[in-house]
């Protein structure tokens, strides 16, 4: 046998060995993934204002370790109508059942976006707005006498190009750790403060359409030490939306950052029910 033929034969043996290690059908690509994840819904994690998808990092890792497919899209934060339309379009690309999770303002977004989507099987609210039809997030935050005037007084606004004269809002970085994530490591919250995604002031005036929680099972985590959404308002929203599927924890607003295991457990409960 020539040297060239020997090399070709060796390559063939190595290739055959590697192929033998692959799962059946792996070369087909997508079908294997679909088969492997068919029994588990896709968990879509929706961030809120003054944050981004990185806030879900620890929750994502825990869900993936349990075999759940996870997607954490970037919400535009330009206003409730635009943000809900964006998420509706995003969800339309996902095949199979979905567990839709929203934090903070992201709760208002999922409330609108999930309505009419047959693939969404359940909603999970993490210290989030769950407005009723016709309510704004300001209305929802004022339920049961809720008062978020401390937060509002520490918002920083900046102009951005738009036709309505709306402003971008962020939390004063000096106040961000206390108002957003007081029980998370200070080194982490200081970093989060510098990376805030601004929320358009248009979002405070957007009115909710027919809420998805009217027809879908909903789960709610109340953060009892929340300085961003008043806990009394969270309890009121949970009472009407979650219908008994409510947990309360001593947590800041950023429960998914400070208490990722508790948040993951609630998502798993929604996914398995």
Secondary structure, 3 states (H helix, E strand, C coil): CCHHHHHHHHHHHHHHHHHHHCCCCHHHCHHHHHHHHCCCCEEEEECCCCCCHHHHHHHHHHHHHCCCCEECCCCCCCCHHHHHHHHHHHHCCCCCCEEEEEECHHHHHHHHHCCCCCCEEEEEEECCCCCCCCCCHHHHHCHHHCCCHHHHCCEEEEECCCCCCCEEEEECHHHHHHHHCCCCCHHHHHHHHHCCCCEEHHHHCCCCCCCHHHCCEEEEEEECCCCCCCHHHHHHHHHHHCCCCEEEECCCCCHHHHCHHHHHHHHHHHHHC
